[in-house]
Amino acid sequence: MVFNAIIEKDENGYFAYVPELKGCVSCGDSYEEAVFNIKEATALYIESLDKKELDLLKSKTVIISPIEVALSA
């Protein structure tokens, strides 16, 4: 399965989460470590699902799209 992972950098390192999987989060000191860790967290999350939850997840469609918002002065 393919998921979208959001990885954000801040002063403490990298924070990663998968929007499709509520509560599936991880972190790392480097980008590569955060990617590795979120992949591992995602695999563990998927393993914890029962058949009904997994079937529901497989049928779900998630689209990540950039949006433009006008900022007022």
PQR file with spaces between the fields and no chain letter, atoms N, CA, C, O and H, PARSE charges and radii, in Angstrom:
ATOM       1  N    MET     1       0.844   -1.180    0.000 -0.4000 1.5000
ATOM       2  CA   MET     1       0.000    0.000    0.000 -0.0000 2.0000
ATOM       3  C    MET     1       0.889    1.242    0.000  0.5500 1.7000
ATOM       4  O    MET     1       1.997    1.233    0.536 -0.5500 1.4000
ATOM       5  N    VAL     2       0.392    2.277   -0.595 -0.4000 1.5000
ATOM       6  CA   VAL     2       1.112    3.549   -0.645 -0.0000 2.0000
ATOM       7  C    VAL     2       0.359    4.566    0.206  0.5500 1.7000
ATOM       8  O    VAL     2      -0.861    4.698    0.102 -0.5500 1.4000
ATOM       9  H    VAL     2      -0.509    2.284   -1.030  0.4000 1.0000
ATOM      10  N    PHE     3       1.096    5.280    1.046 -0.4000 1.5000
ATOM      11  CA   PHE     3       0.525    6.320    1.894 -0.0000 2.0000
ATOM      12  C    PHE     3       1.297    7.614    1.685  0.5500 1.7000
ATOM      13  O    PHE     3       2.441    7.600    1.232 -0.5500 1.4000
ATOM      14  H    PHE     3       2.087    5.173    1.131  0.4000 1.0000
ATOM      15  N    ASN     4       0.674    8.709    2.011 -0.4000 1.5000
ATOM      16  CA   ASN     4       1.341   10.011    1.993 -0.0000 2.0000
ATOM      17  C    ASN     4       1.858   10.302    3.390  0.5500 1.7000
ATOM      18  O    ASN     4       1.105   10.259    4.363 -0.5500 1.4000
ATOM      19  H    ASN     4      -0.256    8.721    2.379  0.4000 1.0000
ATOM      20  N    ALA     5       3.146   10.599    3.484 -0.4000 1.5000
ATOM      21  CA   ALA     5       3.733   10.986    4.766 -0.0000 2.0000
ATOM      22  C    ALA     5       4.091   12.463    4.697  0.5500 1.7000
ATOM      23  O    ALA     5       4.694   12.921    3.726 -0.5500 1.4000
ATOM      24  H    ALA     5       3.757   10.634    2.694  0.4000 1.0000
ATOM      25  N    ILE     6       3.724   13.189    5.712 -0.4000 1.5000
ATOM      26  CA   ILE     6       4.093   14.591    5.837 -0.0000 2.0000
ATOM      27  C    ILE     6       5.286   14.646    6.785  0.5500 1.7000
ATOM      28  O    ILE     6       5.239   14.116    7.896 -0.5500 1.4000
ATOM      29  H    ILE     6       3.234   12.817    6.501  0.4000 1.0000
ATOM      30  N    ILE     7       6.344   15.290    6.334 -0.4000 1.5000
ATOM      31  CA   ILE     7       7.549   15.396    7.158 -0.0000 2.0000
ATOM      32  C    ILE     7       7.883   16.868    7.313  0.5500 1.7000
ATOM      33  O    ILE     7       8.076   17.589    6.335 -0.5500 1.4000
ATOM      34  H    ILE     7       6.382   15.721    5.432  0.4000 1.0000
ATOM      35  N    GLU     8       7.946   17.295    8.567 -0.4000 1.5000
ATOM      36  CA   GLU     8       8.203   18.702    8.875 -0.0000 2.0000
ATOM      37  C    GLU     8       9.507   18.817    9.654  0.5500 1.7000
ATOM      38  O    GLU     8       9.782   18.014   10.545 -0.5500 1.4000
ATOM      39  H    GLU     8       7.789   16.708    9.362  0.4000 1.0000
ATOM      40  N    LYS     9      10.302   19.821    9.311 -0.4000 1.5000
ATOM      41  CA   LYS     9      11.550   20.072   10.023 -0.0000 2.0000
ATOM      42  C    LYS     9      11.355   21.252   10.961  0.5500 1.7000
ATOM      43  O    LYS     9      10.762   22.266   10.594 -0.5500 1.4000
ATOM      44  H    LYS     9      10.078   20.474    8.588  0.4000 1.0000
ATOM      45  N    ASP    10      11.863   21.102   12.180 -0.4000 1.5000
ATOM      46  CA   ASP    10      11.875   22.222   13.119 -0.0000 2.0000
ATOM      47  C    ASP    10      13.207   22.199   13.863  0.5500 1.7000
ATOM      48  O    ASP    10      14.122   21.466   13.486 -0.5500 1.4000
ATOM      49  H    ASP    10      12.345   20.278   12.478  0.4000 1.0000
ATOM      50  N    GLU    11      13.313   22.990   14.903 -0.4000 1.5000
ATOM      51  CA   GLU    11      14.588   23.099   15.616 -0.0000 2.0000
ATOM      52  C    GLU    11      14.977   21.821   16.358  0.5500 1.7000
ATOM      53  O    GLU    11      16.128   21.680   16.770 -0.5500 1.4000
ATOM      54  H    GLU    11      12.570   23.585   15.209  0.4000 1.0000
ATOM      55  N    ASN    12      14.037   20.889   16.536 -0.4000 1.5000
ATOM      56  CA   ASN    12      14.309   19.637   17.250 -0.0000 2.0000
ATOM      57  C    ASN    12      14.577   18.458   16.334  0.5500 1.7000
ATOM      58  O    ASN    12      14.892   17.370   16.816 -0.5500 1.4000
ATOM      59  H    ASN    12      13.101   21.004   16.201  0.4000 1.0000
ATOM      60  N    GLY    13      14.462   18.640   15.037 -0.4000 1.5000
ATOM      61  CA   GLY    13      14.651   17.541   14.100 -0.0000 2.0000
ATOM      62  C    GLY    13      13.500   17.459   13.123  0.5500 1.7000
ATOM      63  O    GLY    13      12.988   18.483   12.670 -0.5500 1.4000
ATOM      64  H    GLY    13      14.206   19.524   14.645  0.4000 1.0000
ATOM      65  N    TYR    14      13.094   16.253   12.799 -0.4000 1.5000
ATOM      66  CA   TYR    14      12.048   16.024   11.809 -0.0000 2.0000
ATOM      67  C    TYR    14      10.875   15.284   12.457  0.5500 1.7000
ATOM      68  O    TYR    14      11.069   14.311   13.186 -0.5500 1.4000
ATOM      69  H    TYR    14      13.510   15.422   13.168  0.4000 1.0000
ATOM      70  N    PHE    15       9.672   15.751   12.184 -0.4000 1.5000
ATOM      71  CA   PHE    15       8.437   15.168   12.683 -0.0000 2.0000
ATOM      72  C    PHE    15       7.675   14.624   11.482  0.5500 1.7000
ATOM      73  O    PHE    15       7.521   15.326   10.483 -0.5500 1.4000
ATOM      74  H    PHE    15       9.514   16.541   11.592  0.4000 1.0000
ATOM      75  N    ALA    16       7.198   13.389   11.562 -0.4000 1.5000
ATOM      76  CA   ALA    16       6.507   12.762   10.432 -0.0000 2.0000
ATOM      77  C    ALA    16       5.157   12.197   10.880  0.5500 1.7000
ATOM      78  O    ALA    16       5.008   11.696   11.994 -0.5500 1.4000
ATOM      79  H    ALA    16       7.323   12.819   12.374  0.4000 1.0000
ATOM      80  N    TYR    17       4.184   12.294    9.978 -0.4000 1.5000
ATOM      81  CA   TYR    17       2.884   11.682   10.242 -0.0000 2.0000
ATOM      82  C    TYR    17       2.220   11.302    8.933  0.5500 1.7000
ATOM      83  O    TYR    17       2.549   11.831    7.872 -0.5500 1.4000
ATOM      84  H    TYR    17       4.305   12.701    9.072  0.4000 1.0000
ATOM      85  N    VAL    18       1.270   10.365    9.030 -0.4000 1.5000
ATOM      86  CA   VAL    18       0.506    9.892    7.876 -0.0000 2.0000
ATOM      87  C    VAL    18      -0.935   10.347    8.079  0.5500 1.7000
ATOM      88  O    VAL    18      -1.628    9.811    8.944 -0.5500 1.4000
ATOM      89  H    VAL    18       1.003    9.935    9.892  0.4000 1.0000
ATOM      90  N    PRO    19      -1.405   11.332    7.294 -0.5600 1.5000
ATOM      91  CA   PRO    19      -2.755   11.864    7.503  0.2800 2.0000
ATOM      92  C    PRO    19      -3.867   10.817    7.424  0.5500 1.7000
ATOM      93  O    PRO    19      -4.875   10.933    8.121 -0.5500 1.4000
ATOM      94  N    GLU    20      -3.693    9.801    6.584 -0.4000 1.5000
ATOM      95  CA   GLU    20      -4.728    8.770    6.433 -0.0000 2.0000
ATOM      96  C    GLU    20      -4.863    7.892    7.673  0.5500 1.7000
ATOM      97  O    GLU    20      -5.894    7.247    7.866 -0.5500 1.4000
ATOM      98  H    GLU    20      -2.874    9.706    6.018  0.4000 1.0000
ATOM      99  N    LEU    21      -3.831    7.863    8.511 -0.4000 1.5000
ATOM     100  CA   LEU    21      -3.809    6.980    9.670 -0.0000 2.0000
ATOM     101  C    LEU    21      -3.743    7.825   10.943  0.5500 1.7000
ATOM     102  O    LEU    21      -2.663    8.219   11.384 -0.5500 1.4000
ATOM     103  H    LEU    21      -2.994    8.386    8.353  0.4000 1.0000
ATOM     104  N    LYS    22      -4.885    8.091   11.514 -0.4000 1.5000
ATOM     105  CA   LYS    22      -4.968    8.958   12.689 -0.0000 2.0000
ATOM     106  C    LYS    22      -4.061    8.441   13.808  0.5500 1.7000
ATOM     107  O    LYS    22      -4.184    7.296   14.241 -0.5500 1.4000
ATOM     108  H    LYS    22      -5.763    7.771   11.156  0.4000 1.0000
ATOM     109  N    GLY    23      -3.164    9.291   14.263 -0.4000 1.5000
ATOM     110  CA   GLY    23      -2.270    8.929   15.351 -0.0000 2.0000
ATOM     111  C    GLY    23      -0.983    8.251   14.931  0.5500 1.7000
ATOM     112  O    GLY    23      -0.160    7.912   15.781 -0.5500 1.4000
ATOM     113  H    GLY    23      -3.064   10.222   13.912  0.4000 1.0000
ATOM     114  N    CYS    24      -0.793    8.045   13.639 -0.4000 1.5000
ATOM     115  CA   CYS    24       0.439    7.413   13.157 -0.0000 2.0000
ATOM     116  C    CYS    24       1.488    8.508   12.970  0.5500 1.7000
ATOM     117  O    CYS    24       1.491    9.225   11.969 -0.5500 1.4000
ATOM     118  H    CYS    24      -1.462    8.320   12.949  0.4000 1.0000
ATOM     119  N    VAL    25       2.370    8.616   13.952 -0.4000 1.5000
ATOM     120  CA   VAL    25       3.374    9.676   13.959 -0.0000 2.0000
ATOM     121  C    VAL    25       4.733    9.085   14.312  0.5500 1.7000
ATOM     122  O    VAL    25       4.822    8.009   14.902 -0.5500 1.4000
ATOM     123  H    VAL    25       2.367    8.033   14.765  0.4000 1.0000
ATOM     124  N    SER    26       5.778    9.799   13.945 -0.4000 1.5000
ATOM     125  CA   SER    26       7.130    9.419   14.319 -0.0000 2.0000
ATOM     126  C    SER    26       8.024   10.635   14.171  0.5500 1.7000
ATOM     127  O    SER    26       7.559   11.726   13.839 -0.5500 1.4000
ATOM     128  H    SER    26       5.705   10.674   13.466  0.4000 1.0000
ATOM     129  N    CYS    27       9.314   10.439   14.421 -0.4000 1.5000
ATOM     130  CA   CYS    27      10.254   11.550   14.298 -0.0000 2.0000
ATOM     131  C    CYS    27      11.644   10.997   14.028  0.5500 1.7000
ATOM     132  O    CYS    27      11.849    9.783   14.010 -0.5500 1.4000
ATOM     133  H    CYS    27       9.691    9.553   14.691  0.4000 1.0000
ATOM     134  N    GLY    28      12.587   11.891   13.821 -0.4000 1.5000
ATOM     135  CA   GLY    28      13.969   11.493   13.615 -0.0000 2.0000
ATOM     136  C    GLY    28      14.878   12.698   13.669  0.5500 1.7000
ATOM     137  O    GLY    28      14.437   13.834   13.495 -0.5500 1.4000
ATOM     138  H    GLY    28      12.420   12.877   13.836  0.4000 1.0000
ATOM     139  N    ASP    29      16.148   12.442   13.910 -0.4000 1.5000
ATOM     140  CA   ASP    29      17.127   13.527   13.929 -0.0000 2.0000
ATOM     141  C    ASP    29      17.472   14.002   12.523  0.5500 1.7000
ATOM     142  O    ASP    29      17.885   15.146   12.334 -0.5500 1.4000
ATOM     143  H    ASP    29      16.506   11.519   14.051  0.4000 1.0000
ATOM     144  N    SER    30      17.303   13.122   11.537 -0.4000 1.5000
ATOM     145  CA   SER    30      17.550   13.475   10.136 -0.0000 2.0000
ATOM     146  C    SER    30      16.311   13.138    9.318  0.5500 1.7000
ATOM     147  O    SER    30      15.427   12.417    9.778 -0.5500 1.4000
ATOM     148  H    SER    30      16.968   12.192   11.691  0.4000 1.0000
ATOM     149  N    TYR    31      16.257   13.669    8.100 -0.4000 1.5000
ATOM     150  CA   TYR    31      15.146   13.360    7.197 -0.0000 2.0000
ATOM     151  C    TYR    31      15.076   11.849    6.950  0.5500 1.7000
ATOM     152  O    TYR    31      14.005   11.245    7.018 -0.5500 1.4000
ATOM     153  H    TYR    31      16.976   14.255    7.725  0.4000 1.0000
ATOM     154  N    GLU    32      16.226   11.259    6.665 -0.4000 1.5000
ATOM     155  CA   GLU    32      16.279    9.824    6.366 -0.0000 2.0000
ATOM     156  C    GLU    32      15.789    8.984    7.547  0.5500 1.7000
ATOM     157  O    GLU    32      15.070    8.002    7.362 -0.5500 1.4000
ATOM     158  H    GLU    32      17.096   11.749    6.610  0.4000 1.0000
ATOM     159  N    GLU    33      16.181    9.374    8.751 -0.4000 1.5000
ATOM     160  CA   GLU    33      15.735    8.653    9.934 -0.0000 2.0000
ATOM     161  C    GLU    33      14.226    8.803   10.133  0.5500 1.7000
ATOM     162  O    GLU    33      13.550    7.842   10.501 -0.5500 1.4000
ATOM     163  H    GLU    33      16.766   10.171    8.901  0.4000 1.0000
ATOM     164  N    ALA    34      13.699    9.999    9.891 -0.4000 1.5000
ATOM     165  CA   ALA    34      12.257   10.214   10.018 -0.0000 2.0000
ATOM     166  C    ALA    34      11.479    9.380    9.005  0.5500 1.7000
ATOM     167  O    ALA    34      10.434    8.819    9.335 -0.5500 1.4000
ATOM     168  H    ALA    34      14.248   10.780    9.592  0.4000 1.0000
ATOM     169  N    VAL    35      11.980    9.295    7.774 -0.4000 1.5000
ATOM     170  CA   VAL    35      11.318    8.468    6.749 -0.0000 2.0000
ATOM     171  C    VAL    35      11.341    7.001    7.171  0.5500 1.7000
ATOM     172  O    VAL    35      10.318    6.319    7.109 -0.5500 1.4000
ATOM     173  H    VAL    35      12.829    9.750    7.505  0.4000 1.0000
ATOM     174  N    PHE    36      12.497    6.522    7.595 -0.4000 1.5000
ATOM     175  CA   PHE    36      12.606    5.131    8.048 -0.0000 2.0000
ATOM     176  C    PHE    36      11.627    4.867    9.196  0.5500 1.7000
ATOM     177  O    PHE    36      10.917    3.861    9.194 -0.5500 1.4000
ATOM     178  H    PHE    36      13.328    7.076    7.645  0.4000 1.0000
ATOM     179  N    ASN    37      11.596    5.765   10.164 -0.4000 1.5000
ATOM     180  CA   ASN    37      10.742    5.582   11.342 -0.0000 2.0000
ATOM     181  C    ASN    37       9.258    5.641   11.017  0.5500 1.7000
ATOM     182  O    ASN    37       8.476    4.878   11.584 -0.5500 1.4000
ATOM     183  H    ASN    37      12.173    6.582   10.166  0.4000 1.0000
ATOM     184  N    ILE    38       8.849    6.538   10.110 -0.4000 1.5000
ATOM     185  CA   ILE    38       7.416    6.612    9.780 -0.0000 2.0000
ATOM     186  C    ILE    38       6.990    5.394    8.961  0.5500 1.7000
ATOM     187  O    ILE    38       5.845    4.952    9.062 -0.5500 1.4000
ATOM     188  H    ILE    38       9.484    7.158    9.650  0.4000 1.0000
ATOM     189  N    LYS    39       7.894    4.852    8.157 -0.4000 1.5000
ATOM     190  CA   LYS    39       7.579    3.600    7.440 -0.0000 2.0000
ATOM     191  C    LYS    39       7.351    2.473    8.440  0.5500 1.7000
ATOM     192  O    LYS    39       6.403    1.699    8.307 -0.5500 1.4000
ATOM     193  H    LYS    39       8.824    5.211    8.075  0.4000 1.0000
ATOM     194  N    GLU    40       8.214    2.386    9.432 -0.4000 1.5000
ATOM     195  CA   GLU    40       8.077    1.362   10.457 -0.0000 2.0000
ATOM     196  C    GLU    40       6.792    1.563   11.262  0.5500 1.7000
ATOM     197  O    GLU    40       6.074    0.600   11.529 -0.5500 1.4000
ATOM     198  H    GLU    40       8.984    3.015    9.540  0.4000 1.0000
ATOM     199  N    ALA    41       6.499    2.804   11.648 -0.4000 1.5000
ATOM     200  CA   ALA    41       5.275    3.104   12.388 -0.0000 2.0000
ATOM     201  C    ALA    41       4.036    2.758   11.568  0.5500 1.7000
ATOM     202  O    ALA    41       3.054    2.246   12.106 -0.5500 1.4000
ATOM     203  H    ALA    41       7.082    3.587   11.431  0.4000 1.0000
ATOM     204  N    THR    42       4.083    3.038   10.266 -0.4000 1.5000
ATOM     205  CA   THR    42       2.954    2.737    9.378 -0.0000 2.0000
ATOM     206  C    THR    42       2.731    1.235    9.288  0.5500 1.7000
ATOM     207  O    THR    42       1.594    0.771    9.362 -0.5500 1.4000
ATOM     208  H    THR    42       4.880    3.454    9.829  0.4000 1.0000
ATOM     209  N    ALA    43       3.806    0.472    9.130 -0.4000 1.5000
ATOM     210  CA   ALA    43       3.684   -0.987    9.055 -0.0000 2.0000
ATOM     211  C    ALA    43       3.079   -1.543   10.341  0.5500 1.7000
ATOM     212  O    ALA    43       2.213   -2.416   10.289 -0.5500 1.4000
ATOM     213  H    ALA    43       4.730    0.848    9.070  0.4000 1.0000
ATOM     214  N    LEU    44       3.523   -1.049   11.488 -0.4000 1.5000
ATOM     215  CA   LEU    44       2.976   -1.508   12.762 -0.0000 2.0000
ATOM     216  C    LEU    44       1.510   -1.123   12.917  0.5500 1.7000
ATOM     217  O    LEU    44       0.708   -1.896   13.442 -0.5500 1.4000
ATOM     218  H    LEU    44       4.226   -0.340   11.531  0.4000 1.0000
ATOM     219  N    TYR    45       1.167    0.075   12.458 -0.4000 1.5000
ATOM     220  CA   TYR    45      -0.226    0.536   12.510 -0.0000 2.0000
ATOM     221  C    TYR    45      -1.115   -0.404   11.684  0.5500 1.7000
ATOM     222  O    TYR    45      -2.166   -0.848   12.146 -0.5500 1.4000
ATOM     223  H    TYR    45       1.819    0.703   12.032  0.4000 1.0000
ATOM     224  N    ILE    46      -0.674   -0.696   10.460 -0.4000 1.5000
ATOM     225  CA   ILE    46      -1.452   -1.564    9.562 -0.0000 2.0000
ATOM     226  C    ILE    46      -1.622   -2.953   10.182  0.5500 1.7000
ATOM     227  O    ILE    46      -2.699   -3.544   10.103 -0.5500 1.4000
ATOM     228  H    ILE    46       0.180   -0.335   10.085  0.4000 1.0000
ATOM     229  N    GLU    47      -0.562   -3.469   10.796 -0.4000 1.5000
ATOM     230  CA   GLU    47      -0.631   -4.793   11.430 -0.0000 2.0000
ATOM     231  C    GLU    47      -1.651   -4.834   12.558  0.5500 1.7000
ATOM     232  O    GLU    47      -2.195   -5.897   12.857 -0.5500 1.4000
ATOM     233  H    GLU    47       0.313   -2.990   10.860  0.4000 1.0000
ATOM     234  N    SER    48      -1.921   -3.694   13.191 -0.4000 1.5000
ATOM     235  CA   SER    48      -2.844   -3.657   14.323 -0.0000 2.0000
ATOM     236  C    SER    48      -4.314   -3.614   13.902  0.5500 1.7000
ATOM     237  O    SER    48      -5.204   -3.778   14.736 -0.5500 1.4000
ATOM     238  H    SER    48      -1.480   -2.830   12.948  0.4000 1.0000
ATOM     239  N    LEU    49      -4.568   -3.394   12.616 -0.4000 1.5000
ATOM     240  CA   LEU    49      -5.949   -3.282   12.140 -0.0000 2.0000
ATOM     241  C    LEU    49      -6.599   -4.640   11.985  0.5500 1.7000
ATOM     242  O    LEU    49      -5.936   -5.609   11.614 -0.5500 1.4000
ATOM     243  H    LEU    49      -3.845   -3.261   11.938  0.4000 1.0000
ATOM     244  N    ASP    50      -7.898   -4.723   12.267 -0.4000 1.5000
ATOM     245  CA   ASP    50      -8.625   -5.950   11.961 -0.0000 2.0000
ATOM     246  C    ASP    50      -9.059   -5.907   10.498  0.5500 1.7000
ATOM     247  O    ASP    50      -8.880   -4.892    9.825 -0.5500 1.4000
ATOM     248  H    ASP    50      -8.437   -3.936   12.569  0.4000 1.0000
ATOM     249  N    LYS    51      -9.626   -6.998   10.008 -0.4000 1.5000
ATOM     250  CA   LYS    51      -9.975   -7.108    8.582 -0.0000 2.0000
ATOM     251  C    LYS    51     -10.923   -6.006    8.134  0.5500 1.7000
ATOM     252  O    LYS    51     -10.747   -5.438    7.057 -0.5500 1.4000
ATOM     253  H    LYS    51      -9.772   -7.823   10.555  0.4000 1.0000
ATOM     254  N    LYS    52     -11.928   -5.700    8.950 -0.4000 1.5000
ATOM     255  CA   LYS    52     -12.911   -4.666    8.583 -0.0000 2.0000
ATOM     256  C    LYS    52     -12.231   -3.303    8.450  0.5500 1.7000
ATOM     257  O    LYS    52     -12.492   -2.569    7.497 -0.5500 1.4000
ATOM     258  H    LYS    52     -12.071   -6.162    9.825  0.4000 1.0000
ATOM     259  N    GLU    53     -11.368   -2.967    9.398 -0.4000 1.5000
ATOM     260  CA   GLU    53     -10.651   -1.686    9.350 -0.0000 2.0000
ATOM     261  C    GLU    53      -9.708   -1.624    8.141  0.5500 1.7000
ATOM     262  O    GLU    53      -9.589   -0.586    7.491 -0.5500 1.4000
ATOM     263  H    GLU    53     -11.156   -3.563   10.172  0.4000 1.0000
ATOM     264  N    LEU    54      -9.046   -2.739    7.852 -0.4000 1.5000
ATOM     265  CA   LEU    54      -8.131   -2.786    6.718 -0.0000 2.0000
ATOM     266  C    LEU    54      -8.892   -2.643    5.399  0.5500 1.7000
ATOM     267  O    LEU    54      -8.445   -1.930    4.500 -0.5500 1.4000
ATOM     268  H    LEU    54      -9.143   -3.582    8.381  0.4000 1.0000
ATOM     269  N    ASP    55     -10.032   -3.314    5.279 -0.4000 1.5000
ATOM     270  CA   ASP    55     -10.845   -3.191    4.071 -0.0000 2.0000
ATOM     271  C    ASP    55     -11.332   -1.749    3.884  0.5500 1.7000
ATOM     272  O    ASP    55     -11.339   -1.232    2.767 -0.5500 1.4000
ATOM     273  H    ASP    55     -10.395   -3.893    6.009  0.4000 1.0000
ATOM     274  N    LEU    56     -11.732   -1.109    4.975 -0.4000 1.5000
ATOM     275  CA   LEU    56     -12.184    0.277    4.918 -0.0000 2.0000
ATOM     276  C    LEU    56     -11.041    1.189    4.475  0.5500 1.7000
ATOM     277  O    LEU    56     -11.240    2.093    3.663 -0.5500 1.4000
ATOM     278  H    LEU    56     -11.726   -1.528    5.882  0.4000 1.0000
ATOM     279  N    LEU    57      -9.860    0.950    5.006 -0.4000 1.5000
ATOM     280  CA   LEU    57      -8.692    1.744    4.641 -0.0000 2.0000
ATOM     281  C    LEU    57      -8.350    1.567    3.162  0.5500 1.7000
ATOM     282  O    LEU    57      -8.004    2.535    2.485 -0.5500 1.4000
ATOM     283  H    LEU    57      -9.698    0.215    5.665  0.4000 1.0000
ATOM     284  N    LYS    58      -8.445    0.343    2.664 -0.4000 1.5000
ATOM     285  CA   LYS    58      -8.136    0.068    1.258 -0.0000 2.0000
ATOM     286  C    LYS    58      -9.116    0.765    0.315  0.5500 1.7000
ATOM     287  O    LYS    58      -8.749    1.114   -0.807 -0.5500 1.4000
ATOM     288  H    LYS    58      -8.726   -0.444    3.214  0.4000 1.0000
ATOM     289  N    SER    59     -10.346    0.967    0.753 -0.4000 1.5000
ATOM     290  CA   SER    59     -11.356    1.593   -0.101 -0.0000 2.0000
ATOM     291  C    SER    59     -11.367    3.115    0.004  0.5500 1.7000
ATOM     292  O    SER    59     -12.064    3.786   -0.757 -0.5500 1.4000
ATOM     293  H    SER    59     -10.645    0.683    1.665  0.4000 1.0000
ATOM     294  N    LYS    60     -10.602    3.655    0.935 -0.4000 1.5000
ATOM     295  CA   LYS    60     -10.578    5.093    1.174 -0.0000 2.0000
ATOM     296  C    LYS    60      -9.732    5.806    0.111  0.5500 1.7000
ATOM     297  O    LYS    60      -8.681    5.308   -0.294 -0.5500 1.4000
ATOM     298  H    LYS    60     -10.035    3.110    1.552  0.4000 1.0000
ATOM     299  N    THR    61     -10.198    6.959   -0.328 -0.4000 1.5000
ATOM     300  CA   THR    61      -9.438    7.781   -1.262 -0.0000 2.0000
ATOM     301  C    THR    61      -9.033    9.071   -0.565  0.5500 1.7000
ATOM     302  O    THR    61      -9.872    9.790   -0.022 -0.5500 1.4000
ATOM     303  H    THR    61     -11.051    7.363    0.000  0.4000 1.0000
ATOM     304  N    VAL    62      -7.746    9.352   -0.590 -0.4000 1.5000
ATOM     305  CA   VAL    62      -7.225   10.575    0.009 -0.0000 2.0000
ATOM     306  C    VAL    62      -6.437   11.313   -1.060  0.5500 1.7000
ATOM     307  O    VAL    62      -5.573   10.737   -1.721 -0.5500 1.4000
ATOM     308  H    VAL    62      -7.064    8.768   -1.032  0.4000 1.0000
ATOM     309  N    ILE    63      -6.744   12.584   -1.220 -0.4000 1.5000
ATOM     310  CA   ILE    63      -6.046   13.418   -2.194 -0.0000 2.0000
ATOM     311  C    ILE    63      -5.389   14.565   -1.442  0.5500 1.7000
ATOM     312  O    ILE    63      -6.041   15.288   -0.688 -0.5500 1.4000
ATOM     313  H    ILE    63      -7.446   13.051   -0.683  0.4000 1.0000
ATOM     314  N    ILE    64      -4.106   14.715   -1.657 -0.4000 1.5000
ATOM     315  CA   ILE    64      -3.398   15.857   -1.090 -0.0000 2.0000
ATOM     316  C    ILE    64      -3.173   16.840   -2.224  0.5500 1.7000
ATOM     317  O    ILE    64      -2.545   16.518   -3.233 -0.5500 1.4000
ATOM     318  H    ILE    64      -3.577   14.128   -2.269  0.4000 1.0000
ATOM     319  N    SER    65      -3.691   18.031   -2.044 -0.4000 1.5000
ATOM     320  CA   SER    65      -3.652   19.036   -3.099 -0.0000 2.0000
ATOM     321  C    SER    65      -3.247   20.387   -2.531  0.5500 1.7000
ATOM     322  O    SER    65      -3.736   20.792   -1.475 -0.5500 1.4000
ATOM     323  H    SER    65      -4.202   18.292   -1.224  0.4000 1.0000
ATOM     324  N    PRO    66      -2.362   21.081   -3.222 -0.5600 1.5000
ATOM     325  CA   PRO    66      -2.042   22.435   -2.754  0.2800 2.0000
ATOM     326  C    PRO    66      -3.248   23.355   -2.953  0.5500 1.7000
ATOM     327  O    PRO    66      -3.985   23.234   -3.931 -0.5500 1.4000
ATOM     328  N    ILE    67      -3.428   24.261   -2.021 -0.4000 1.5000
ATOM     329  CA   ILE    67      -4.489   25.251   -2.136 -0.0000 2.0000
ATOM     330  C    ILE    67      -3.872   26.631   -1.944  0.5500 1.7000
ATOM     331  O    ILE    67      -2.872   26.777   -1.239 -0.5500 1.4000
ATOM     332  H    ILE    67      -2.829   24.360   -1.227  0.4000 1.0000
ATOM     333  N    GLU    68      -4.451   27.615   -2.552 -0.4000 1.5000
ATOM     334  CA   GLU    68      -3.972   28.970   -2.404 -0.0000 2.0000
ATOM     335  C    GLU    68      -4.978   29.758   -1.592  0.5500 1.7000
ATOM     336  O    GLU    68      -6.177   29.723   -1.869 -0.5500 1.4000
ATOM     337  H    GLU    68      -5.263   27.497   -3.125  0.4000 1.0000
ATOM     338  N    VAL    69      -4.491   30.465   -0.595 -0.4000 1.5000
ATOM     339  CA   VAL    69      -5.344   31.275    0.272 -0.0000 2.0000
ATOM     340  C    VAL    69      -4.810   32.696    0.247  0.5500 1.7000
ATOM     341  O    VAL    69      -3.629   32.930    0.505 -0.5500 1.4000
ATOM     342  H    VAL    69      -3.517   30.493   -0.370  0.4000 1.0000
ATOM     343  N    ALA    70      -5.691   33.650   -0.067 -0.4000 1.5000
ATOM     344  CA   ALA    70      -5.289   35.048   -0.089 -0.0000 2.0000
ATOM     345  C    ALA    70      -5.147   35.557    1.348  0.5500 1.7000
ATOM     346  O    ALA    70      -6.027   35.345    2.181 -0.5500 1.4000
ATOM     347  H    ALA    70      -6.650   33.460   -0.276  0.4000 1.0000
ATOM     348  N    LEU    71      -4.042   36.219    1.620 -0.4000 1.5000
ATOM     349  CA   LEU    71      -3.820   36.788    2.944 -0.0000 2.0000
ATOM     350  C    LEU    71      -4.213   38.255    2.924  0.5500 1.7000
ATOM     351  O    LEU    71      -3.877   38.993    1.998 -0.5500 1.4000
ATOM     352  H    LEU    71      -3.327   36.391    0.943  0.4000 1.0000
ATOM     353  N    SER    72      -4.923   38.656    3.952 -0.4000 1.5000
ATOM     354  CA   SER    72      -5.300   40.067    4.039 -0.0000 2.0000
ATOM     355  C    SER    72      -4.133   40.841    4.674  0.5500 1.7000
ATOM     356  O    SER    72      -3.342   40.287    5.436 -0.5500 1.4000
ATOM     357  H    SER    72      -5.196   38.056    4.704  0.4000 1.0000
ATOM     358  N    ALA    73      -4.050   42.114    4.343 -0.4000 1.5000
ATOM     359  CA   ALA    73      -2.960   42.954    4.831 -0.0000 2.0000
ATOM     360  C    ALA    73      -3.122   43.289    6.238  0.5500 1.7000
ATOM     361  O    ALA    73      -2.287   43.992    6.806 -0.5500 1.4000
ATOM     362  H    ALA    73      -4.693   42.565    3.723  0.4000 1.0000
